[in-house]
């Protein structure tokens, strides 16, 4: 129960845990119970736009010419800083670009705030920053400013990078527009980033031979936005909490049921096996170079074929959106299992893979 506006946290927690930053159920509770109640509802968004009311990948602010300014911010903290397929710099640049793209915006510019622990090797910092800068440059996103701080040794584990980005959307994509019958489309293999980080961190002697999928999705999303913006009702990148968290968010926000078929979800066999070995749901593993879309059913097959023509050969339809038959089913994600049964896909909870992005 709420004690007062913005004070519900007093009956929920006394201390922050790693689970609160994992991107799963506990992160959602922090936003819903601690952060959002502190802001008057009339200030959750700029009039005519979207913000804390929808909690999408980016906020959207209306512009005088009818377009929208997309704005996003995120902090990146990964361990290890260098991992198979990428590093903290590439992760930060890709993340800010992808969050803008998922709102239907063309990314324009970014700023960074870099906090470094005293004694951190300059050579490693240079590698991270070069990776960040080159990723932005390759996607024609300007780095227009930033900040740099150093904290005493022992006050920070290495480096944390915060990125803010802006872009412009002519036809914004807002994930509260999902409709009954929409098809759920994924762009390719899921869970590669989470599995790659886990394989390094767990150190149990298995060579996974899977790299992080971290990359900007500019080459996919810009053509999709230009051609199919009217038919894409939601878009998201399944980072922390993976596909499981993303779909649960969509189902809850829209009061609908999302039904998926596990046999159709592209997950590499070695990733699936590794996740099962560790007792982790592969649908909860993060991806940093994949997109999930809710698409008009009449256009879904065409959209998938177009995605494949862009080089995303594993793009596929994995499920659909349905109106719940009973009130208690609102907001559920239901999966048909490999064995032919059914299960409820819960939002991830606990410390699945802390410090993953």
Secondary structure by P-SEA (a helix, b strand, c coil): ccccccccccccccccccccccccaaaaaaaacccccccccccccccccccccccccbbbbbccccbbbbbbcccccccccccccccaaaaaaaaaaaaaaaaccccccbbbbbbbcccccaaaaaaaaaaaaaaaaaaccccccbbbbbccccccccbbbbbbbcccccbbbbccccccbbbbbbccccaaaaaaaaaaaacccccccccccccccccccccccccccccccbbbbbccccaaaaaaaaaaaacbbbbbbcccccccaaaaaaaaaaccccccbbbccbbbbbcccccaaaaaaaaaaaccccccccccccccccccccbbbbbbccccbbbbbcccccccccccc
